[in-house]
Amino acid sequence: MNEAKTCPVDGVVEVDMNSEAFAENFKDIYTRMHASGCPYAHSSAGDFYAIGKHQDIVKACTNTKLWSSKLGPALQYQSPETPGVLVSVDPPEHTFEARLVGKAFSKTYFESFIPGIKTFLNERIDSFIANGRCDIHKEISEPLPLWVIFAMFGKAIDDEGIDAYRQGFVGSIGQMLAPNPVRPPSSNAFADSFLSDHLADVKRKLASGEAQADDNLLTRFITTEIDGQRLTDEKILAFCNFLLAAGSGTTTILLSGLLYQLLNAPEQFEKLKANPDLIPLAIEESLRVESPLHGLFRTNNEEVTVGPLTIKPDTKVMMMWAAANLDPTVFPSPEKFDLDRDLADVRKHLAFGYGIHICRGAPLSRIEARLFLETILERLPNLRLDGPMKKDHRIPIFNGIGELPVAWDV
């Protein structure tokens, strides 16, 4: 058995992030961490430390020589043979990938999906609007982000495929906080071979002239070159898998979390309906208060002291985005969803990470959230909660949502 790298520290809260108690009470735990003046945590169950202080996380994420991503963003140590991408590589490998993905993920490219997203949203609403009620999480928040990503891939996906992929996430992302992850056998034959088959087909179409370099994300990845280098097939597949799992899952939580925050604060909702220019602020404030992701891990290349923690080299340390977003030294009355805040101040939140590893798909998530909210406000009059929001704890690293029942006037 491997020797523990960490140990309990006086004054530092103990957490088990895989426990039901943490899933139900994490905001209280984060609030107590800050109130104690010691916004750090230790997990004996997972053998890791966690940093919840906004300032310390920002400092760590801008010092990639000390704080490395090469051993992966999950609790388990990533093998050097595993083809990491973006969040699991360091410079100079990360620098190349970020430049290449930056060329593919242009503002114009993201905005090209706006008409399709609007059509998708309106067609979904058409299918249930006469009922006067639905689980908006199931009807829109779950399928929309996956539909967008498959559109990026240049491939259609139906509801059955969406359900299969989301079930698969439980066995993949759901293991990110497991000390000894065991991924269950897949029952989704489509998902198992889709990306590799699709990549081979796209390469064939490019070679024959049936496809062009700007047709979809895969053609962009295949043909984009930086300093004479291109992404390998292995890297393309790894990035697409990462995008499917992490990108769609967090955006799904953003959509339902945003709507829930508004419906649960009627005075804030009325303020936004009277002034739709507040939508961008509402999105950022929801990301702060209802952060989709608790955090991701770094490892330190040498011994370092952070607050009360003396951390041995190559220790897994979680950068707790969600805790930092409730740091009262940065966000006054941090637990309150408040549309009177200054947008520039709210955008100091760390829901998309910080530094060179910040989420490259964040602008697209914001587009999806804006169109989601605008369309719902336009189409569903007198929208209101129709029961309690139910959480989903199957993926412990997520602040998961399971159901969001709503009703409207017909």
C-alpha positions, 0 to 999 in steps of 0.5 A: 500500500502506498504511503500517505502523502498528506495528514490531518492538520490542526484547524483544517477541516476534514472532508470526504467529497465522495460522501452524501454528507458533503454532497448535501452540505458543501456550501455550509462546509465552504462557508465554515472554512472561510468563517474560521479564517482557515479556508483549506481542507484535508481529506484522509479518505482521498489523501489530498489537500484542498485550497479554498482561498481565492487569492491562493488559488489565483497565485497557484494557477499562475505558477505552473513551474511549481503547480503542475497539471501533468499528473492529471486533473483527477485524484488518481495520478495520470500515467505518463503514457496517457495522452493528456490534453490542455488541463492535464499537460504543462508548457510547452506542450500546453502552449502548443495545444492552447494556441491550436485550440484557440485558432479552432475555437474562434469567436466567429466559430462559436457564434456560428452555432447561434442560429442552430441553438435557437432552432433547437431550443424552440423545437424542444419548447414546441414539443412540450409547451402545451403541457404547462409543465415539465422537467426543464433539466431533462427537456433542455439542460441535458440535451442542449450542450451535447447537441451543440458538441455533436454539431461541432463534430459535424454529427447528429445525435438523438435523445437515445444517444444523449441518454447513453452518453450521460449515463457513461459520464457517471462511469468516467467523470464519476470516478474523478474523486475515487482513490482507486477508480474502477470504471464499469464496463460500457454498455454503449457500443455507439459511444465506444467507437463513435469518435474513432470511426468518425475521425477516420471518416472525416480524414477520408472525406478531407482526402477525397475533397468531400470535406473542407478544412472549416467544415467542423471541429474535427476538420479544423483539428486535423488541418490546423497547424502551429509552427509546422506541428499538428495534433496527432489522432490520439490527441484529437480523440482525447480532446473530443472525449474531454469536451464531451464529458467535461464540457457538456456536463458543466454546461448542463449544470449551468443552465439549470442552476441559472434558472433555479437561482432566478426562480428561487429569488423572485425579486431578482427574477422580476428585476431581470425580466424588467431589464434583460440587459442583466442576463450576462450578470445573472449568468456570471452570478449563477456560475459563482453561487452555483459553481458546476464543478467543485474543483480540479487537482494540481500537483506540486513539483517541490515542497511548498507551504500554503497557509497552514499546509506543508505539502510534500512534492507530487501531492494531489491538491484540489483547487476548490473553485466552488469554495473560492467563489464563496470567499467573503474577502472577494465577494461580500455576502457571498452566499447571496445571488445578487443582481446588484453586483458589479459585473467586473467584480462577479467575473472574478469567479473561478468557475471556469478555472484560472490562468493558462488552464482556464476553460477554452469553451467558456464563451460557448457555454455563456452563449448557450446560457444566454440563448437558453434564458432569453428563449425561455423568458420569451416562450414560457409566461409566468414561469415558476417552480413546480416542485423542489429541485433535486440534486444528482450526487452520482458524479461527486466532483460536480454540483450535480442537478437531477431534476428541475420541475417548472410550470408556466401559463398556457 
